[in-house]
Amino acid sequence: MSTRTGRPARAPHPAAPSPAPRTAARTVLRLITLAACLPYLSLKIAWLAGSHLGIPEGSALRRDGNSLMALNALTVLMDAAVIVLAFLLTRPWGRRIPAWLLALPMWCATGLIAPILAVFPVQRLAAALRGGAAGSGPDAGPEELLAPWVWSVVYTGFIVQGLALGTLFVQYARERWGPLWRGRLDTLAHGATRPARRLTGAAVAVLSLLPAAVHLLWAAGGTTGLNPARAAAMDLDARLNDAGYVLFAVLTAAGALTLAYGRGRRIPLLLPLAATWLGSGALACWGGWLTLTTLTATAADPKLPAPLMTLTYSVQMIVGTMVAVAGSHFFAERAAVRCD
């Protein structure tokens, strides 16, 4: 009893769990992401300044001129965007960013890094088993584009970026949008958009067959539909890259079909969503990047994409666009259902 008022003394409120450990972990992950960006940014800035660090004498990169400078400037901006994303995902003001303004660049970042994370370690393992040095990269030909150490340093940095940034995004998404992707497949609303979702899922799966089949052909060592430069560079590393695209095409188709037609009551909704996110991002973003890097090729240039390459990359971008649009409608519908 209180000796002054005669009223019962209030029990102390239980202490709220301290956010310090979680904040500290995110700060560490942000610092890791920033540190992993430094090797790539340093090399790109050096090349923009005229340095040939890591570029062998016979490399075609020394002859690409203004087009290479433009691509280097673009990739500097892309890696700088990773730094911005790291702050968006860890600072309080990042919660006020519109959903699409964060989700779209994260989808692109995931799509560009996921194939590297999946394939590069396998390439290094294959090189070690062959008893040779690390390969010269995915586009190596008779004349190396870059010194082997450049691929190792840059791709290792990409892998660290992907793991750290991906962990931050999962934590952020769980807190901001977690209710939208929790639950199982049987929780999906059977609303008016279900026929459209099924039509889109079927279209995505059918279109994904083309890149899956073509990349499988190239992964098996075939050169049908390749331009002279790609055909000359068809080594084990290149075939493993194509095998990775087959994997992501299968993930896209499987995820889209499961979301559209799946009836598995025990399947977490997160699994097909993650598969579609990863697969479509990898197909679309690498299809776009490989197209962009050949825009300046002339008719006599061996790097000019062959018709089958152009078709494959274009279909990959179409698949990604369809998934992005369908995904925005899907989550909007889920949010509307929860608000009813």
Backbone torsions as a table, in degrees:
resi	resn	phi	psi	omega
1	MET	NA	144.2	176.5
2	SER	-75.3	132.8	-178.5
3	THR	-76.1	-12.8	-176.4
4	ARG	-102.9	-37.7	-175.3
5	THR	-111.5	-15.6	-177.6
6	GLY	78.1	-0.4	178.5
7	ARG	-90.6	153.0	179.7
8	PRO	-62.3	138.3	177.5
9	ALA	-69.8	138.5	180.0
10	ARG	-71.9	138.3	174.8
11	ALA	-70.8	142.0	179.5
12	PRO	-63.7	141.6	178.1
13	HIS	-65.9	141.8	176.3
14	PRO	-63.8	139.2	-178.0
15	ALA	-65.5	132.1	177.0
16	ALA	-70.1	145.3	179.1
17	PRO	-59.7	134.8	-177.1
18	SER	-72.3	131.5	177.7
19	PRO	-80.9	2.1	-174.3
20	ALA	-59.3	-47.0	-179.3
21	PRO	-60.5	-42.0	-179.7
22	ARG	-65.9	-43.0	178.9
23	THR	-62.7	-41.2	179.7
24	ALA	-63.8	-41.3	179.8
25	ALA	-63.2	-40.6	-179.8
26	ARG	-69.0	-35.7	177.0
27	THR	-63.5	-41.3	178.5
28	VAL	-63.7	-44.7	178.9
29	LEU	-63.4	-36.9	177.3
30	ARG	-64.7	-43.6	179.3
31	LEU	-63.8	-38.3	177.7
32	ILE	-63.5	-42.8	178.6
33	THR	-61.0	-45.6	-179.6
34	LEU	-63.4	-42.9	-179.9
35	ALA	-64.8	-36.3	-179.5
36	ALA	-69.5	-21.3	177.9
37	CYS	-78.0	-22.5	-171.2
38	LEU	-61.8	-45.7	-178.5
39	PRO	-59.5	-45.4	-179.0
40	TYR	-64.9	-47.9	179.7
41	LEU	-61.7	-39.9	-179.5
42	SER	-62.9	-44.4	179.0
43	LEU	-64.1	-45.2	-177.7
44	LYS	-64.2	-42.3	179.0
45	ILE	-65.0	-38.6	177.6
46	ALA	-62.3	-42.7	179.6
47	TRP	-67.3	-38.0	176.5
48	LEU	-63.0	-30.3	179.5
49	ALA	-81.7	-1.6	176.8
50	GLY	105.3	-0.7	179.9
51	SER	-73.5	151.0	175.0
52	HIS	-112.7	28.5	-179.7
53	LEU	-58.7	122.8	177.9
54	GLY	79.2	3.1	179.1
55	ILE	-107.2	110.8	-177.6
56	PRO	-61.7	163.3	-177.2
57	GLU	-59.0	-42.2	-175.3
58	GLY	-88.7	7.1	-176.0
59	SER	-67.9	140.7	176.7
60	ALA	-66.2	-19.5	179.9
61	LEU	-64.1	-23.9	178.6
62	ARG	-76.4	-10.0	-177.3
63	ARG	-112.2	-0.7	-174.3
64	ASP	-80.0	-18.3	171.6
65	GLY	61.3	-129.9	-172.6
66	ASN	-64.2	-35.0	179.8
67	SER	-63.2	-38.6	177.8
68	LEU	-68.0	-39.1	178.4
69	MET	-61.4	-40.9	179.6
70	ALA	-65.4	-42.4	178.6
71	LEU	-66.2	-38.4	177.5
72	ASN	-63.0	-42.2	178.3
73	ALA	-63.8	-40.3	179.2
74	LEU	-63.8	-42.7	-178.4
75	THR	-70.5	-28.3	173.2
76	VAL	-63.3	-44.0	177.8
77	LEU	-63.4	-38.0	-179.8
78	MET	-65.3	-42.4	179.3
79	ASP	-73.4	-31.2	173.9
80	ALA	-64.3	-32.6	177.1
81	ALA	-63.9	-31.0	176.3
82	VAL	-63.0	-39.6	178.2
83	ILE	-63.2	-43.5	177.9
84	VAL	-61.1	-43.1	179.3
85	LEU	-61.7	-38.3	179.7
86	ALA	-61.2	-36.8	177.3
87	PHE	-75.7	-38.9	178.6
88	LEU	-59.1	-36.4	-175.7
89	LEU	-82.0	-8.9	-173.9
90	THR	-126.1	-6.3	-179.1
91	ARG	-108.9	150.1	-178.1
92	PRO	-57.0	-36.7	-178.9
93	TRP	-67.3	-15.2	177.3
94	GLY	-67.4	-19.6	178.7
95	ARG	-73.9	-17.9	-177.8
96	ARG	-92.2	-1.8	179.3
97	ILE	-73.0	134.6	176.1
98	PRO	-54.7	144.0	-173.8
99	ALA	-55.2	-46.0	-175.8
100	TRP	-65.4	-31.7	-177.0
101	LEU	-70.3	-20.5	175.4
102	LEU	-98.5	-42.4	-175.1
103	ALA	-65.8	-40.0	-176.9
104	LEU	-63.7	-52.4	177.6
105	PRO	-65.5	-29.9	176.9
106	MET	-69.0	-36.7	176.0
107	TRP	-63.4	-42.3	178.1
108	CYS	-65.4	-44.7	179.9
109	ALA	-62.3	-42.7	178.1
110	THR	-62.7	-43.9	-178.8
111	GLY	-63.6	-35.9	-179.8
112	LEU	-77.1	-34.0	-174.7
113	ILE	-88.8	-31.5	-174.7
114	ALA	-56.6	-45.5	178.2
115	PRO	-63.4	-35.4	177.3
116	ILE	-64.9	-44.5	-179.2
117	LEU	-63.7	-35.5	-177.6
118	ALA	-81.4	-36.0	-169.4
119	VAL	-99.3	-39.0	-172.8
120	PHE	-58.4	-45.3	177.4
121	PRO	-59.7	-34.9	178.4
122	VAL	-67.5	-39.4	177.0
123	GLN	-62.1	-41.7	179.3
124	ARG	-66.7	-39.0	178.2
125	LEU	-64.5	-42.5	178.8
126	ALA	-62.6	-40.0	178.1
127	ALA	-64.6	-39.8	179.5
128	ALA	-66.1	-40.0	179.6
129	LEU	-67.3	-30.6	177.0
130	ARG	-75.5	-11.9	179.5
131	GLY	79.4	11.8	-180.0
132	GLY	-104.1	-178.8	176.6
133	ALA	-76.8	170.3	176.6
134	ALA	-58.1	144.0	-178.1
135	GLY	-66.2	175.4	-176.4
136	SER	-93.9	5.7	175.6
137	GLY	111.7	175.0	-173.7
138	PRO	-68.4	-20.9	-176.4
139	ASP	-116.3	21.7	-176.9
140	ALA	-67.0	143.2	177.8
141	GLY	-133.5	-157.2	177.6
142	PRO	-57.2	-34.1	175.0
143	GLU	-110.5	120.4	-177.5
144	GLU	-63.0	135.5	175.5
145	LEU	-71.3	-44.8	-176.3
146	LEU	-136.0	156.7	174.5
147	ALA	-63.8	145.1	-177.4
148	PRO	-54.2	-34.6	-177.3
149	TRP	-66.7	-25.7	179.6
150	VAL	-65.6	-45.7	178.8
151	TRP	-59.8	-43.9	-177.7
152	SER	-63.5	-46.3	-178.1
153	VAL	-66.4	-47.3	-175.6
154	VAL	-68.3	-46.8	-176.5
155	TYR	-70.6	-32.6	174.0
156	THR	-63.7	-40.6	176.0
157	GLY	-61.9	-40.3	177.7
158	PHE	-62.4	-40.9	-179.7
159	ILE	-63.9	-43.2	178.4
160	VAL	-64.5	-42.9	175.7
161	GLN	-56.3	-47.3	-176.6
162	GLY	-62.5	-43.8	-178.8
163	LEU	-67.9	-44.7	-178.2
164	ALA	-69.8	-47.9	-178.9
165	LEU	-67.0	-37.6	178.4
166	GLY	-63.7	-40.1	177.5
167	THR	-63.5	-42.7	177.9
168	LEU	-62.7	-40.6	-178.4
169	PHE	-67.9	-39.8	178.6
170	VAL	-61.5	-42.9	178.2
171	GLN	-63.9	-44.5	179.5
172	TYR	-62.2	-48.6	-177.2
173	ALA	-64.6	-36.6	179.2
174	ARG	-62.3	-39.3	-177.2
175	GLU	-79.3	-36.0	-175.5
176	ARG	-89.9	-40.1	-173.9
177	TRP	-124.6	12.7	-174.4
178	GLY	-48.7	-46.4	-178.5
179	PRO	-59.7	-21.7	-176.5
180	LEU	-76.7	-23.4	179.9
181	TRP	-122.7	14.7	173.2
182	ARG	-85.5	162.5	177.4
183	GLY	101.2	-168.8	-177.4
184	ARG	-119.3	173.7	-175.2
185	LEU	-58.9	-33.3	-176.9
186	ASP	-72.4	-3.9	177.3
187	THR	-87.7	-6.6	-179.8
188	LEU	-64.5	135.2	-179.0
189	ALA	-70.3	139.6	176.0
190	HIS	-94.7	61.6	-174.0
191	GLY	-91.0	-166.0	-175.9
192	ALA	-68.0	-21.2	-177.6
193	THR	-88.4	-0.6	-177.3
194	ARG	-60.7	-44.8	177.1
195	PRO	-59.7	-38.8	178.3
196	ALA	-66.4	-38.1	179.1
197	ARG	-64.4	-38.8	179.5
198	ARG	-69.4	-40.5	179.0
199	LEU	-63.8	-43.8	179.8
200	THR	-65.2	-42.8	179.3
201	GLY	-60.4	-41.9	178.5
202	ALA	-65.8	-42.1	-179.6
203	ALA	-64.2	-43.0	178.4
204	VAL	-61.4	-43.5	-179.3
205	ALA	-64.5	-42.6	-179.7
206	VAL	-66.1	-45.4	-179.8
207	LEU	-65.2	-31.8	179.8
208	SER	-66.8	-18.1	179.9
209	LEU	-63.8	-35.3	-177.8
210	LEU	-64.5	-56.5	178.1
211	PRO	-61.5	-32.9	178.6
212	ALA	-63.4	-45.6	-177.9
213	ALA	-68.8	-43.3	-177.1
214	VAL	-67.8	-46.0	179.2
215	HIS	-66.5	-31.1	175.6
216	LEU	-65.0	-40.8	176.3
217	LEU	-59.3	-46.9	-179.6
218	TRP	-69.8	-35.4	178.4
219	ALA	-64.4	-30.6	179.5
220	ALA	-79.5	-1.9	177.8
221	GLY	104.7	-2.0	178.2
222	GLY	-71.5	150.3	179.6
223	THR	-118.5	9.3	178.7
224	THR	-60.5	128.6	177.7
225	GLY	84.8	1.6	179.4
226	LEU	-93.2	148.9	173.6
227	ASN	-77.3	168.0	-176.4
228	PRO	-57.8	-38.1	-178.5
229	ALA	-65.5	-45.4	179.8
230	ARG	-68.2	-38.7	179.3
231	ALA	-63.2	-39.7	179.1
232	ALA	-69.2	-26.3	-177.7
233	ALA	-93.8	10.7	-174.9
234	MET	-76.7	82.2	175.5
235	ASP	-108.8	-170.6	-177.5
236	LEU	-63.1	-40.1	179.3
237	ASP	-60.1	-42.9	-179.7
238	ALA	-65.7	-39.5	179.4
239	ARG	-67.2	-36.3	176.6
240	LEU	-66.8	-36.4	174.7
241	ASN	-59.3	-46.3	-180.0
242	ASP	-65.4	-37.0	176.4
243	ALA	-61.4	-36.0	176.9
244	GLY	-63.2	-39.9	178.6
245	TYR	-66.5	-33.7	174.8
246	VAL	-60.4	-45.1	179.2
247	LEU	-58.3	-45.8	-176.8
248	PHE	-72.1	-30.0	174.3
249	ALA	-66.5	-40.9	177.9
250	VAL	-65.2	-41.2	177.9
251	LEU	-60.6	-42.4	179.8
252	THR	-61.9	-49.3	-178.4
253	ALA	-64.1	-45.1	-178.1
254	ALA	-64.2	-43.4	179.5
255	GLY	-64.3	-43.6	-178.7
256	ALA	-65.2	-42.9	179.9
257	LEU	-67.5	-38.1	179.7
258	THR	-65.0	-42.6	178.9
259	LEU	-66.8	-33.8	-176.3
260	ALA	-83.3	-38.5	-172.3
261	TYR	-124.7	-6.8	-174.1
262	GLY	-62.7	140.1	178.7
263	ARG	-123.3	8.3	-176.5
264	GLY	-69.1	112.7	-177.5
265	ARG	-69.5	-23.5	-176.6
266	ARG	-95.8	-1.0	-177.9
267	ILE	-86.4	120.2	176.5
268	PRO	-63.3	138.4	179.6
269	LEU	-58.4	-31.1	-177.2
270	LEU	-61.4	-32.5	-175.4
271	LEU	-63.5	-55.4	178.3
272	PRO	-66.5	-30.6	176.8
273	LEU	-64.3	-45.1	179.8
274	ALA	-65.1	-40.8	179.4
275	ALA	-62.2	-43.7	-179.8
276	THR	-68.6	-40.1	178.0
277	TRP	-59.5	-52.1	-177.4
278	LEU	-66.1	-48.8	-175.4
279	GLY	-64.8	-48.1	-178.1
280	SER	-66.6	-37.8	178.6
281	GLY	-62.7	-43.9	-179.9
282	ALA	-65.3	-44.5	-179.8
283	LEU	-63.9	-50.1	-174.3
284	ALA	-67.6	-48.5	-173.1
285	CYS	-70.8	-38.5	177.7
286	TRP	-76.4	-31.4	172.6
287	GLY	-62.4	-42.5	177.5
288	GLY	-66.0	-42.0	-178.3
289	TRP	-66.9	-44.4	-179.4
290	LEU	-65.7	-31.4	174.7
291	THR	-70.1	-43.8	-177.7
292	LEU	-61.5	-39.4	-176.4
293	THR	-71.3	-9.8	179.9
294	THR	-112.3	8.1	-176.3
295	LEU	-65.1	-29.0	-176.9
296	THR	-90.3	1.3	-178.7
297	ALA	-70.2	138.5	178.2
298	THR	-90.4	174.3	-176.8
299	ALA	-61.8	-31.5	-178.7
300	ALA	-91.7	-1.0	-177.6
301	ASP	-77.7	127.2	178.9
302	PRO	-64.3	-14.0	178.3
303	LYS	-87.2	-4.5	177.7
304	LEU	-62.1	123.5	-175.5
305	PRO	-63.9	138.4	175.0
306	ALA	-71.5	160.7	-177.6
307	PRO	-53.8	-40.9	-179.2
308	LEU	-66.7	-36.0	176.6
309	MET	-64.6	-46.0	179.1
310	THR	-60.3	-43.2	179.6
311	LEU	-63.4	-43.9	-178.0
312	THR	-63.0	-48.0	-179.4
313	TYR	-65.5	-36.2	178.9
314	SER	-65.7	-43.1	178.5
315	VAL	-63.9	-38.3	177.1
316	GLN	-59.4	-42.7	179.0
317	MET	-67.7	-36.7	177.6
318	ILE	-64.0	-43.5	178.2
319	VAL	-59.0	-45.8	179.9
320	GLY	-62.3	-41.3	179.0
321	THR	-63.5	-42.4	179.4
322	MET	-62.7	-43.6	-179.6
323	VAL	-65.6	-41.6	-179.3
324	ALA	-62.3	-45.0	179.8
325	VAL	-66.7	-46.2	-179.9
326	ALA	-63.6	-37.8	179.7
327	GLY	-64.7	-39.0	178.8
328	SER	-64.7	-39.9	177.2
329	HIS	-68.0	-38.5	-179.5
330	PHE	-60.6	-49.1	-178.3
331	PHE	-71.5	-31.0	175.0
332	ALA	-64.3	-40.2	177.7
333	GLU	-65.6	-42.3	179.4
334	ARG	-62.4	-41.7	179.7
335	ALA	-65.5	-39.8	-180.0
336	ALA	-65.2	-39.0	179.5
337	VAL	-64.8	-39.1	-179.8
338	ARG	-69.8	-26.4	-178.6
339	CYS	-83.4	-16.7	-179.2
340	ASP	-69.1	NA	NA
